[in-house]
């Protein structure tokens, strides 16, 4: 096969330009939520 298939993660739905920035924002959001739950209980 001469064509390489690129793996698509569905980044058409992303609001960020790069996957790295999207992953970082997801991690940051998860930390904020976890900290909020920690403070609430």
N, C-alpha and C positions, 0 to 999 in steps of 0.2 A: 504494500500500500504506500503510495507516494504522498498521500495527504495525512497530515497530523491532525488529530482531533483535539481541540482545546477543551478542557473541562470547564463547563459553565456553572458557576455557583449561583446563578440567578441575580447577578449584580445589576440587572436592568431595573430592579426594584429598589436599589440602594439610592439614598440621597447624597452619599459621599462619592467622591471621585475615585478614591483608592480603597482597596480592601484593607490595607494596613490601618488607615484612619478609621474605617468602619469598625474593625476589630478593637481598636483602642477605645473608641467611644462606647462600645458595648461593654468592655471591661470596666470603664469608669462608671457607667450607669449602674452596673451590677454592684460595684463597691458602694456607691451612694445609697442604693436600695438596702443593701446589707447593713450599712451604718445606721440608716433610719430605723430599721427593724430592731437593731441592737439598742438604740436609744429609747425606743418606744416600750420595750419590755424589760 
